């Protein structure tokens, strides 16, 4: 994992803690669904950013 992935992972951890606090009184499946959606968003953002950086580095060579 690169430093970029660690940054996305850390931001996911902070965001999920905040989201759990907001959804304190909800049923568990709503919390799980929100965490899955949040995690998939961070994964796709991380992959997109990595792909964009690799394309940019190949173009500069």
N, C-alpha and C positions, 0 to 999 in steps of 0.2 A: 504494500500500500504506500502510496506517495503521501507527501505532506498535505496535498489538496484533499485526499480522501479522509485523512484524519480531521481536517477542519470541518468537512461535511458531517462526519460522524459525531464530532463534538457538538456541532450546532443541532443535530438531530436529538442528542441527549438532552440538551437544554430546552429545546422546543417541546419534547415529549414530556418533560417534567412540568413545564408550564401548562401544557394541554391537559395533563392529568389533574392539575389543580383546578382548572376551569370546569372539567367534567366530573367533579367529585361526586355529585349526587346521581349521576346517570347509571343506567344499567351497564353491566360489564361488556356486552357485545358492542355497544356504541363506542365505548372507550377503545376496544380492540380495533374496531373498524377505522376509527380516526387515526390510531397509531399506525395501522397498515398503510393508510393513504399518505400519512406524513412520511413514513419510511420510504415508500415507493417514489414519492416526489423527490426526496433527497438523493436516492439512488440514481434516478434518471438525470437529475441536475449534475451530479458528480460525473456520471458517464459522459454526458454531453460536454461538460467542461474539459474532461480529459481528451475526448475526441477532437475538440476544437483546438486544444493546445498541440496535440500531435500533428494535426493537419498544418497548423501554422509553422511548426518547427520543420516539417518536411518541405514546405514551400520556400522557406528561407535558405535551404541548403542548395 
